């Protein structure tokens, strides 16, 4: 009997896909109605049955088409690319960028929700101030005039150090740079941001080892790793897209994954070996692994001979950490420690990854130094697939740190010496003596710690570290004589920073209530606005989100990326740099703040700020990433190799994506020969900075 195939008349998108027709993802979801059955069936479709959404040229909204705008996710430090779709000024949809060299179409749940930053129902709509316990609407002019008058009065009575400027890892690079400049022109080093709490121990520990504290390789370079060790990190939840780079190594290189953590995390669920240690015993565990490495001669002797100083002292210390002692302190048995050490020794190059589980300890600096020493012993530095790789938190916490939103340095880690101030005064085009005159003149003890108090050394406030964010509470509550400044903190500005992650909550509440003035500048109300029982003296000002402005942002791997503005600031919100300019105008130094920067309708031009920091950031090589080059990279995502990040053809041919610092020279010096040569010199092909 001959069988006759019945003609299929089902024209549903799901059925069409099963039959082999290609449809794009959006059409599939739209036509299927995202039903439960459709979602279940969609999971059975192979990638060959799905059509990749093609990136089109940015369309004109006036022509009736949605404009496709390239931006960068604001959640974590991976720096995933997104396409925002805007119709008539309204952000209507978004897609992960399939052509972006970091995420290649991947999106995590957090990244998929970034549209809510612009359209969230809890957005601050207009400036308010607290009057008799009630939030009262005011205009921007009223708010800034009142805030400015109070700050100027505090400055006159108690000095510039009595106002604390708490900045943000959510600024773009240009805003971060302008904010640190703002604090300097106000005349204080009482300025800081989130990195003090999360990765300051990394910055210090890694800087003590390499010269500067930052991730040495890139997420993409993990593709070349033959072994992966993660300690104090849970990227499966904190940086989900980073896992695609980790999995590329585990799947293609058969790289073993070792996870060391007190908790069994979602990342640990993927590990070949999970080591549960007692919290705070990172150093004993690392020394325990090194004990086996040295005992068995697994160290890279030639690498140590040529490139490492002081390893003999490390050997002497490690010798004390026998397997029994390590198990007694950390709870980890010898078998597990030896297995991890042998795995890393036999599968080189290996990468060593950590996050805040390794840093947020009283001995966090010790931890990060130990991690670096471990990689030096195995010769895992200066090679592709190696490195000490710190997965930072916020989207621009690396950039905000680089640009000195910190109490102990000026932009570029120049420090606070007279020479550093003269360098930046020259870049800013302001007279050094005028700048010095903005600071208090009272000398303070150079060492203000310990029972004895003062020493013979004295320093000027301009050259002395400010109060870190972790201690601002003490700046308010301590006796005046115990603080190395003229008076206590009397005004606090929370600018894109909420205190949720800080401890000492009861003392913080008390400090907030004692302040004369408290200013909160944020797109959303934060804990600062509600955790104190004040009835007045608090201002809540609406800042724009990063999708309502534009500029560059530095990912964890030190690549700079350009964001375009997706939508105009909603309601009465203003971009952070506009608020800075308007407040500086009230405080009397707007001309100095933007001497080299064009200002349009109270908004400093972002590109001019980029060019200004290009002139001054010679310490770490933020000198070659002009706005034009960054925009060129942004418009040519598809030309950059997924693993090496080198552009293969196109306008940026030979460049490495985002020009990870140090990018020496100037943008005008760009040539393919210079760029490739400098990359080899800097060690990016080997995954290590030259410093």
PLY file of the C-alpha trace (Angstrom):
ply
format ascii 1.0
element vertex 691
property float x
property float y
property float z
element edge 690
property int vertex1
property int vertex2
end_header
0.00 0.00 0.00
1.39 3.35 -1.00
1.43 5.99 1.69
0.43 9.49 0.68
1.86 12.34 2.77
-0.91 14.65 3.85
-0.30 18.28 3.01
0.26 20.28 6.17
-1.92 23.35 6.51
-0.70 24.47 9.94
0.86 27.91 9.46
1.69 28.62 13.10
5.17 30.03 13.68
6.07 27.15 15.97
5.06 24.57 13.40
6.89 26.45 10.68
10.01 26.43 12.77
9.77 22.69 13.39
9.44 22.15 9.65
12.66 24.03 9.11
11.54 27.52 8.21
13.65 30.24 9.78
11.93 32.91 11.80
13.41 35.61 13.95
13.12 35.39 17.72
10.82 38.35 18.13
8.38 37.16 15.46
8.27 33.74 17.08
7.47 35.11 20.52
4.99 37.65 19.18
3.02 35.23 17.04
3.08 32.41 19.55
1.70 34.73 22.24
4.40 33.42 24.57
2.05 30.65 25.67
3.19 27.99 28.04
3.13 25.42 25.28
5.03 27.76 22.99
7.73 28.35 25.57
8.07 24.62 26.20
8.32 23.87 22.51
10.74 26.72 21.96
13.16 25.03 24.29
13.29 22.07 21.93
14.33 24.10 18.89
17.93 23.92 17.80
19.85 27.08 17.05
19.82 26.16 13.38
16.05 26.60 13.40
16.24 30.12 14.73
17.22 33.20 12.81
19.54 35.67 14.48
18.06 39.12 14.78
20.00 41.31 12.37
21.26 44.66 13.58
20.03 47.40 11.28
21.28 50.89 10.85
19.87 53.38 13.30
16.60 54.43 11.76
15.05 57.83 11.86
12.24 58.08 14.38
10.65 60.74 12.17
10.36 58.16 9.40
8.06 56.08 11.58
10.65 53.46 12.46
12.08 52.51 15.84
15.58 53.87 16.32
18.11 51.23 17.39
20.58 52.72 19.83
23.73 51.01 21.08
24.31 51.09 24.79
25.99 49.12 27.58
24.25 47.32 30.42
24.55 49.14 33.74
24.30 46.20 36.12
27.74 44.63 36.48
31.28 44.99 35.21
31.09 42.58 32.26
29.92 45.40 30.00
27.37 43.62 27.80
26.13 45.40 24.72
22.43 46.06 24.20
20.29 47.50 21.44
17.62 49.83 22.77
14.62 50.43 20.53
13.10 53.88 20.77
9.93 55.15 19.10
8.95 58.81 19.35
11.25 59.26 22.33
9.84 56.25 24.19
12.04 53.25 25.00
9.84 50.46 23.70
12.12 47.43 23.66
15.63 46.05 23.83
17.72 43.23 22.44
21.05 41.79 23.56
23.70 42.64 20.99
24.59 39.52 19.04
27.59 41.28 17.54
29.05 42.62 20.80
32.50 41.16 21.55
31.75 40.56 25.24
28.28 39.01 25.38
27.56 37.86 21.79
23.79 37.97 22.26
23.79 36.70 25.83
21.77 38.46 28.48
21.17 37.72 32.13
17.93 38.45 33.98
19.41 41.66 35.38
20.55 42.88 31.98
17.19 42.06 30.46
15.56 44.47 32.90
17.61 47.61 32.24
14.72 49.28 30.43
13.14 49.60 33.87
15.92 52.02 34.81
14.30 54.50 32.51
10.67 53.63 33.05
10.56 52.29 36.60
7.50 53.38 38.55
9.59 54.54 41.53
11.58 57.16 39.64
12.11 60.47 41.39
10.20 62.98 39.33
11.22 66.36 40.75
13.39 67.91 43.51
11.99 67.72 47.03
13.06 68.76 50.50
12.00 67.57 53.92
9.94 70.21 55.75
8.39 69.41 59.15
8.66 65.72 58.39
7.00 65.94 54.94
8.56 65.87 51.49
7.82 69.15 49.76
8.26 69.83 46.05
10.73 72.56 45.11
12.29 73.74 41.86
15.87 72.98 40.87
16.81 76.63 41.35
15.33 76.68 44.83
17.04 73.43 45.82
20.48 74.36 44.49
20.34 77.88 45.92
19.36 76.64 49.36
21.90 73.81 49.33
24.63 76.13 48.06
23.90 78.79 50.67
24.10 76.24 53.48
27.32 74.73 52.12
28.97 78.12 51.77
27.99 78.96 55.35
29.44 75.65 56.59
32.62 76.33 54.59
32.98 79.76 56.17
32.39 78.47 59.71
34.10 75.06 59.65
36.16 74.81 56.46
35.71 72.88 53.20
36.47 69.52 54.85
33.17 69.71 56.76
31.29 68.80 53.55
31.64 65.17 52.40
31.21 64.32 48.70
30.23 60.67 48.33
30.34 59.79 44.63
29.28 56.84 42.55
30.45 53.81 40.58
27.40 54.46 38.40
28.83 57.63 36.90
30.27 57.29 33.43
34.00 58.00 33.19
33.54 61.63 32.31
31.19 62.25 35.22
33.51 60.42 37.62
36.44 62.54 36.48
34.41 65.75 36.74
33.19 64.80 40.22
36.74 64.30 41.55
37.72 67.59 39.96
34.64 69.18 41.58
35.72 68.00 45.07
39.26 69.26 44.44
38.03 72.70 43.41
35.76 72.80 46.46
38.94 72.19 48.46
38.71 68.77 50.09
39.84 65.17 49.83
36.72 64.03 51.68
35.46 62.25 48.59
34.97 58.53 47.97
32.74 55.92 46.33
31.67 52.27 46.49
35.06 50.78 45.62
36.32 51.64 49.09
33.98 48.98 50.44
34.12 46.36 47.70
37.58 46.17 46.12
39.92 48.59 47.89
41.84 45.59 49.24
42.21 44.30 45.69
43.45 47.65 44.43
46.01 47.82 47.24
47.08 44.17 47.18
47.35 43.85 43.41
49.00 47.27 43.12
51.60 46.15 45.66
52.36 43.24 43.34
52.02 44.56 39.78
52.12 48.33 40.23
48.42 49.06 39.67
45.38 47.27 41.02
43.16 45.95 38.26
42.15 42.83 36.38
45.18 41.72 34.37
43.40 39.86 31.57
39.97 40.05 29.97
36.85 37.94 30.32
37.45 36.79 26.74
41.01 35.70 27.47
39.63 33.06 29.83
38.86 31.15 26.60
42.58 30.30 26.59
42.74 29.03 30.17
43.63 25.41 30.81
42.48 25.61 34.44
40.21 28.00 36.34
40.27 28.68 40.07
37.53 30.86 41.58
37.78 31.90 45.22
35.32 34.17 47.01
33.26 34.68 43.87
29.91 33.52 42.56
29.76 34.71 38.95
26.78 32.47 38.16
24.68 34.95 40.13
26.77 38.12 40.24
28.14 38.18 36.67
26.11 35.56 34.76
27.41 36.39 31.27
30.97 35.89 32.47
30.12 32.20 32.72
29.93 31.91 28.95
33.63 32.76 28.87
34.40 30.31 31.69
32.35 27.56 30.04
34.12 28.15 26.73
37.36 27.15 28.45
35.86 24.19 30.33
34.18 22.84 27.20
36.80 23.55 24.52
39.97 23.14 26.58
38.57 20.61 29.02
39.78 23.06 31.66
39.02 21.90 35.20
37.09 24.38 37.34
37.95 24.69 41.03
35.69 26.72 43.33
36.77 27.64 46.87
34.01 29.11 49.01
32.38 28.63 52.41
29.02 28.18 50.64
27.98 25.73 47.97
26.97 28.29 45.35
25.43 28.07 41.89
28.95 28.50 40.56
30.21 25.66 42.75
27.53 23.46 41.21
29.50 23.59 37.95
32.88 22.88 39.54
35.07 19.83 39.05
36.30 20.39 42.60
34.57 22.33 45.34
36.55 23.22 48.46
34.61 24.46 51.46
36.83 26.53 53.77
36.21 28.31 57.02
35.44 32.00 56.34
38.56 34.13 56.58
41.09 31.34 55.97
41.92 32.16 52.37
45.62 32.72 53.05
46.14 29.36 54.84
44.41 27.58 51.95
46.55 29.34 49.33
49.70 28.75 51.39
48.61 25.12 51.73
48.45 24.75 47.95
51.82 26.45 47.60
53.25 24.06 50.21
52.49 21.14 47.88
53.69 23.08 44.83
57.06 23.82 46.42
57.30 20.37 48.02
56.87 18.66 44.65
58.86 21.12 42.56
55.81 22.17 40.52
56.70 25.88 40.57
57.90 27.62 37.40
61.55 27.98 38.37
62.66 29.84 35.26
59.80 32.34 35.50
60.59 32.98 39.16
64.29 33.39 38.41
63.69 35.91 35.64
60.67 37.87 36.81
59.90 37.47 40.52
61.48 39.15 43.51
61.10 37.88 47.09
59.83 34.35 46.45
62.39 32.91 48.86
60.73 34.82 51.68
57.39 33.38 50.59
58.88 29.88 50.64
60.01 30.37 54.22
56.53 31.43 55.30
54.76 28.71 53.31
56.98 26.06 54.92
55.19 26.76 58.20
51.83 25.82 56.68
52.04 22.07 56.64
48.98 20.04 55.61
48.06 19.38 59.24
48.26 23.05 60.15
46.22 24.07 57.11
43.50 21.59 57.99
43.49 22.70 61.62
42.96 26.34 60.63
40.83 26.10 57.48
39.05 22.78 57.93
40.18 21.63 54.47
41.82 18.17 54.42
45.21 17.60 52.81
43.79 15.51 49.97
41.61 18.38 48.73
44.39 20.95 49.01
46.91 18.78 47.18
44.43 17.88 44.45
43.70 21.56 43.76
47.41 22.43 43.72
48.24 19.57 41.38
45.35 20.44 39.06
46.57 24.01 38.71
50.19 22.88 38.28
49.39 20.32 35.59
47.02 22.52 33.59
48.84 25.72 32.72
48.16 28.48 31.96
45.48 28.78 34.60
43.47 31.82 35.65
42.80 32.85 39.25
39.46 34.64 39.70
38.10 36.31 42.79
35.44 38.75 43.84
34.25 40.34 47.07
34.25 37.08 48.99
38.02 37.39 48.94
38.28 41.11 49.55
35.77 42.08 52.21
37.79 40.90 55.17
39.95 42.66 57.72
42.79 40.77 56.03
41.54 41.38 52.48
44.85 42.89 51.42
46.67 39.76 52.63
44.25 37.63 50.63
44.77 39.45 47.35
48.55 39.45 47.80
48.43 35.67 48.36
46.36 35.14 45.21
48.93 37.07 43.16
51.85 35.18 44.71
50.17 31.88 43.84
50.03 32.86 40.16
53.63 34.04 40.21
54.78 30.71 41.62
53.16 28.86 38.73
54.30 31.34 36.08
50.70 32.13 35.19
51.34 35.83 34.63
52.06 37.48 31.30
50.46 34.64 29.33
47.13 34.24 27.60
44.78 32.25 29.75
46.57 33.22 32.95
46.37 36.24 35.19
44.71 37.43 38.35
41.22 38.37 37.29
38.97 40.37 39.55
35.31 40.43 38.60
34.28 43.86 39.79
30.72 44.78 40.70
29.24 47.95 39.24
29.35 48.75 35.55
31.90 51.52 36.05
33.49 50.82 39.41
36.79 50.31 37.59
36.49 53.62 35.78
35.37 55.58 38.84
38.37 54.16 40.70
40.73 54.99 37.85
39.48 58.57 37.84
40.17 59.03 41.52
36.73 59.21 43.11
38.69 58.28 46.20
39.89 59.96 49.37
43.57 59.16 48.84
44.36 60.07 45.26
43.74 62.29 42.26
42.71 60.86 38.87
45.07 58.22 37.51
46.40 57.14 40.93
48.67 60.18 41.07
48.32 60.44 44.83
48.08 63.75 46.71
51.64 65.05 46.62
52.48 68.59 45.57
53.71 67.30 42.23
50.43 65.48 41.63
48.42 68.61 42.35
50.63 70.70 40.08
50.19 68.16 37.29
46.41 68.30 37.45
46.34 72.06 37.97
48.21 72.36 34.67
45.79 69.98 32.94
42.80 71.90 34.33
44.36 75.22 33.41
44.05 76.66 36.92
46.69 78.38 38.99
48.24 76.01 41.52
48.41 78.64 44.25
44.73 79.45 43.73
43.90 75.75 43.95
45.95 75.33 47.12
44.12 78.31 48.56
40.84 76.44 48.28
42.00 74.03 51.02
42.32 74.56 54.75
45.75 75.70 55.92
45.84 73.96 59.30
48.67 71.46 59.64
47.83 68.04 61.03
49.88 65.13 62.44
51.19 62.91 59.70
50.33 59.79 61.69
47.05 60.12 63.51
46.78 56.49 64.64
47.59 54.78 67.90
47.42 55.72 71.55
50.20 58.28 71.33
48.40 60.42 68.75
50.54 63.06 67.04
54.02 62.53 65.64
56.68 65.01 64.55
55.48 64.83 60.95
52.89 67.35 59.84
50.91 67.51 56.62
48.60 69.99 54.96
44.97 68.94 54.30
45.61 69.23 50.56
48.23 66.49 50.78
46.52 64.34 53.41
44.10 61.49 52.76
40.49 62.38 53.29
38.02 60.38 55.35
37.09 57.14 53.55
33.42 56.30 53.05
33.72 53.48 55.57
34.55 56.06 58.27
32.38 59.07 57.40
30.21 58.18 60.39
33.18 58.86 62.67
33.72 62.17 60.93
30.32 63.18 62.29
30.22 61.49 65.68
33.82 61.59 66.95
35.12 64.36 69.15
36.49 67.20 67.06
39.94 66.79 68.64
40.11 63.20 67.37
39.68 64.16 63.72
42.52 65.46 61.56
40.56 68.40 60.22
39.30 71.71 61.53
35.77 70.57 62.40
33.44 67.58 62.18
31.55 66.69 59.06
28.41 68.81 58.96
27.04 68.14 55.46
26.82 64.85 53.56
26.15 64.44 49.84
25.06 60.94 48.78
25.48 61.20 45.02
24.56 57.89 43.39
25.47 55.90 46.49
23.19 54.22 49.01
24.56 52.92 52.34
22.84 49.53 52.13
26.12 47.61 52.00
27.64 49.31 55.03
27.52 48.01 58.57
27.16 50.08 61.77
23.58 50.91 60.83
22.60 52.30 64.22
25.60 54.64 64.27
24.93 55.65 60.67
21.37 56.61 61.56
22.67 58.68 64.46
25.23 60.38 62.21
22.62 61.19 59.57
20.43 62.80 62.19
23.29 64.89 63.56
24.23 66.42 60.19
23.26 70.02 59.45
22.58 69.14 55.82
21.98 65.91 53.92
21.67 65.84 50.13
20.66 62.72 48.17
21.09 62.79 44.38
19.83 59.65 42.66
17.36 58.46 40.01
15.47 56.61 42.75
14.84 57.17 46.45
17.50 55.31 48.41
17.80 53.95 51.92
19.43 57.24 52.92
16.12 59.02 52.44
14.22 56.81 54.88
16.65 55.30 57.41
16.89 58.44 59.53
14.22 60.19 61.59
14.90 63.73 60.49
12.14 66.26 59.99
14.13 68.76 57.92
17.53 69.48 56.37
17.27 66.73 53.73
17.08 67.26 49.96
16.19 64.56 47.45
17.23 65.45 43.89
16.39 63.42 40.74
19.44 62.46 38.69
19.11 60.97 35.22
20.01 57.34 34.65
22.98 56.38 32.52
20.58 55.62 29.67
19.52 59.27 29.69
23.02 60.55 29.09
26.08 59.36 27.17
29.81 58.84 27.56
32.39 56.13 28.19
32.41 53.37 30.76
35.26 51.03 31.76
34.51 47.32 32.08
36.25 45.10 34.59
38.86 44.11 32.01
39.75 47.83 31.58
38.19 48.20 28.12
36.49 51.54 27.56
33.12 51.45 25.83
30.95 54.27 24.54
27.29 54.58 25.47
24.85 56.57 23.39
21.91 58.30 25.00
18.80 56.14 24.70
16.13 58.61 25.85
16.02 62.16 27.14
15.99 62.61 30.93
12.51 61.83 32.23
10.40 64.17 34.31
12.62 66.85 35.89
15.73 64.67 36.25
19.08 66.04 35.12
22.34 64.30 34.10
24.89 64.16 36.90
27.39 66.37 35.08
24.70 69.00 34.55
23.94 69.01 38.27
27.67 69.31 39.00
27.96 72.34 36.76
24.89 74.05 38.18
26.00 73.44 41.77
29.53 74.61 40.95
27.99 77.79 39.52
26.28 78.41 42.84
29.45 77.61 44.79
31.57 79.91 42.66
33.94 77.69 40.66
32.02 76.70 37.52
34.45 78.56 35.26
37.39 76.58 36.66
35.43 73.32 36.54
34.73 73.66 32.83
37.58 75.88 31.67
38.45 73.42 28.88
34.90 72.14 28.39
32.13 73.66 26.31
28.84 74.00 28.19
25.51 73.91 26.38
22.41 74.84 28.34
24.20 74.07 31.63
25.35 70.67 30.33
29.12 70.20 29.92
29.98 68.48 26.63
31.02 64.93 27.43
33.48 64.64 24.55
35.41 67.66 25.83
35.73 66.02 29.25
37.09 62.87 27.59
39.69 64.91 25.76
40.70 66.66 28.96
41.38 63.48 30.89
43.25 62.16 27.83
45.71 65.00 28.46
46.37 64.06 32.06
46.03 60.30 32.62
49.61 59.36 31.70
50.22 57.07 34.68
47.94 54.30 33.46
47.45 55.15 29.81
44.05 56.77 29.50
45.53 58.97 26.80
44.70 57.29 23.50
40.97 56.67 23.87
39.51 59.73 22.20
35.74 60.00 21.76
36.18 59.43 18.05
38.09 56.17 18.52
35.66 54.93 21.16
32.69 55.65 18.92
34.46 53.91 16.05
34.80 50.79 18.19
31.16 51.05 19.24
29.92 51.18 15.66
32.07 48.20 14.66
31.45 45.67 17.44
31.23 42.90 14.86
34.81 43.33 13.66
36.47 42.39 16.96
37.64 38.82 17.53
35.69 37.07 20.28
38.79 35.71 22.02
41.66 38.09 21.31
39.43 41.22 21.07
41.54 42.39 18.12
39.69 44.03 15.24
40.03 41.97 12.08
39.42 44.45 9.31
37.10 47.44 9.36
37.88 51.00 10.44
39.38 49.86 13.77
41.59 47.19 12.22
44.40 46.23 14.57
42.90 47.94 17.61
41.97 45.91 20.68
38.40 46.43 21.75
37.92 49.42 24.00
41.67 50.12 23.99
42.18 48.58 27.46
44.47 50.73 29.51
47.31 51.37 29.32
46.68 52.80 25.88
49.78 54.91 25.48
50.33 57.82 23.16
47.51 59.93 21.80
44.56 59.19 19.56
46.21 61.25 16.82
49.21 58.89 16.84
47.01 55.96 15.84
48.42 53.69 13.18
48.12 49.97 12.75
51.86 49.43 13.22
52.00 51.57 16.38
48.93 49.92 17.88
50.09 46.35 17.34
53.59 47.15 18.59
52.27 48.85 21.70
49.92 45.95 22.38
52.81 43.52 22.28
54.86 45.81 24.53
52.01 46.24 26.99
51.51 42.51 27.10
47.86 42.39 26.12
48.54 39.48 23.80
50.00 37.79 26.84
47.30 39.14 29.14
49.47 41.31 31.43
49.99 45.02 31.73
53.52 46.28 31.28
53.59 47.89 34.71
0 1
1 2
2 3
3 4
4 5
5 6
6 7
7 8
8 9
9 10
10 11
11 12
12 13
13 14
14 15
15 16
16 17
17 18
18 19
19 20
20 21
21 22
22 23
23 24
24 25
25 26
26 27
27 28
28 29
29 30
30 31
31 32
32 33
33 34
34 35
35 36
36 37
37 38
38 39
39 40
40 41
41 42
42 43
43 44
44 45
45 46
46 47
47 48
48 49
49 50
50 51
51 52
52 53
53 54
54 55
55 56
56 57
57 58
58 59
59 60
60 61
61 62
62 63
63 64
64 65
65 66
66 67
67 68
68 69
69 70
70 71
71 72
72 73
73 74
74 75
75 76
76 77
77 78
78 79
79 80
80 81
81 82
82 83
83 84
84 85
85 86
86 87
87 88
88 89
89 90
90 91
91 92
92 93
93 94
94 95
95 96
96 97
97 98
98 99
99 100
100 101
101 102
102 103
103 104
104 105
105 106
106 107
107 108
108 109
109 110
110 111
111 112
112 113
113 114
114 115
115 116
116 117
117 118
118 119
119 120
120 121
121 122
122 123
123 124
124 125
125 126
126 127
127 128
128 129
129 130
130 131
131 132
132 133
133 134
134 135
135 136
136 137
137 138
138 139
139 140
140 141
141 142
142 143
143 144
144 145
145 146
146 147
147 148
148 149
149 150
150 151
151 152
152 153
153 154
154 155
155 156
156 157
157 158
158 159
159 160
160 161
161 162
162 163
163 164
164 165
165 166
166 167
167 168
168 169
169 170
170 171
171 172
172 173
173 174
174 175
175 176
176 177
177 178
178 179
179 180
180 181
181 182
182 183
183 184
184 185
185 186
186 187
187 188
188 189
189 190
190 191
191 192
192 193
193 194
194 195
195 196
196 197
197 198
198 199
199 200
200 201
201 202
202 203
203 204
204 205
205 206
206 207
207 208
208 209
209 210
210 211
211 212
212 213
213 214
214 215
215 216
216 217
217 218
218 219
219 220
220 221
221 222
222 223
223 224
224 225
225 226
226 227
227 228
228 229
229 230
230 231
231 232
232 233
233 234
234 235
235 236
236 237
237 238
238 239
239 240
240 241
241 242
242 243
243 244
244 245
245 246
246 247
247 248
248 249
249 250
250 251
251 252
252 253
253 254
254 255
255 256
256 257
257 258
258 259
259 260
260 261
261 262
262 263
263 264
264 265
265 266
266 267
267 268
268 269
269 270
270 271
271 272
272 273
273 274
274 275
275 276
276 277
277 278
278 279
279 280
280 281
281 282
282 283
283 284
284 285
285 286
286 287
287 288
288 289
289 290
290 291
291 292
292 293
293 294
294 295
295 296
296 297
297 298
298 299
299 300
300 301
301 302
302 303
303 304
304 305
305 306
306 307
307 308
308 309
309 310
310 311
311 312
312 313
313 314
314 315
315 316
316 317
317 318
318 319
319 320
320 321
321 322
322 323
323 324
324 325
325 326
326 327
327 328
328 329
329 330
330 331
331 332
332 333
333 334
334 335
335 336
336 337
337 338
338 339
339 340
340 341
341 342
342 343
343 344
344 345
345 346
346 347
347 348
348 349
349 350
350 351
351 352
352 353
353 354
354 355
355 356
356 357
357 358
358 359
359 360
360 361
361 362
362 363
363 364
364 365
365 366
366 367
367 368
368 369
369 370
370 371
371 372
372 373
373 374
374 375
375 376
376 377
377 378
378 379
379 380
380 381
381 382
382 383
383 384
384 385
385 386
386 387
387 388
388 389
389 390
390 391
391 392
392 393
393 394
394 395
395 396
396 397
397 398
398 399
399 400
400 401
401 402
402 403
403 404
404 405
405 406
406 407
407 408
408 409
409 410
410 411
411 412
412 413
413 414
414 415
415 416
416 417
417 418
418 419
419 420
420 421
421 422
422 423
423 424
424 425
425 426
426 427
427 428
428 429
429 430
430 431
431 432
432 433
433 434
434 435
435 436
436 437
437 438
438 439
439 440
440 441
441 442
442 443
443 444
444 445
445 446
446 447
447 448
448 449
449 450
450 451
451 452
452 453
453 454
454 455
455 456
456 457
457 458
458 459
459 460
460 461
461 462
462 463
463 464
464 465
465 466
466 467
467 468
468 469
469 470
470 471
471 472
472 473
473 474
474 475
475 476
476 477
477 478
478 479
479 480
480 481
481 482
482 483
483 484
484 485
485 486
486 487
487 488
488 489
489 490
490 491
491 492
492 493
493 494
494 495
495 496
496 497
497 498
498 499
499 500
500 501
501 502
502 503
503 504
504 505
505 506
506 507
507 508
508 509
509 510
510 511
511 512
512 513
513 514
514 515
515 516
516 517
517 518
518 519
519 520
520 521
521 522
522 523
523 524
524 525
525 526
526 527
527 528
528 529
529 530
530 531
531 532
532 533
533 534
534 535
535 536
536 537
537 538
538 539
539 540
540 541
541 542
542 543
543 544
544 545
545 546
546 547
547 548
548 549
549 550
550 551
551 552
552 553
553 554
554 555
555 556
556 557
557 558
558 559
559 560
560 561
561 562
562 563
563 564
564 565
565 566
566 567
567 568
568 569
569 570
570 571
571 572
572 573
573 574
574 575
575 576
576 577
577 578
578 579
579 580
580 581
581 582
582 583
583 584
584 585
585 586
586 587
587 588
588 589
589 590
590 591
591 592
592 593
593 594
594 595
595 596
596 597
597 598
598 599
599 600
600 601
601 602
602 603
603 604
604 605
605 606
606 607
607 608
608 609
609 610
610 611
611 612
612 613
613 614
614 615
615 616
616 617
617 618
618 619
619 620
620 621
621 622
622 623
623 624
624 625
625 626
626 627
627 628
628 629
629 630
630 631
631 632
632 633
633 634
634 635
635 636
636 637
637 638
638 639
639 640
640 641
641 642
642 643
643 644
644 645
645 646
646 647
647 648
648 649
649 650
650 651
651 652
652 653
653 654
654 655
655 656
656 657
657 658
658 659
659 660
660 661
661 662
662 663
663 664
664 665
665 666
666 667
667 668
668 669
669 670
670 671
671 672
672 673
673 674
674 675
675 676
676 677
677 678
678 679
679 680
680 681
681 682
682 683
683 684
684 685
685 686
686 687
687 688
688 689
689 690
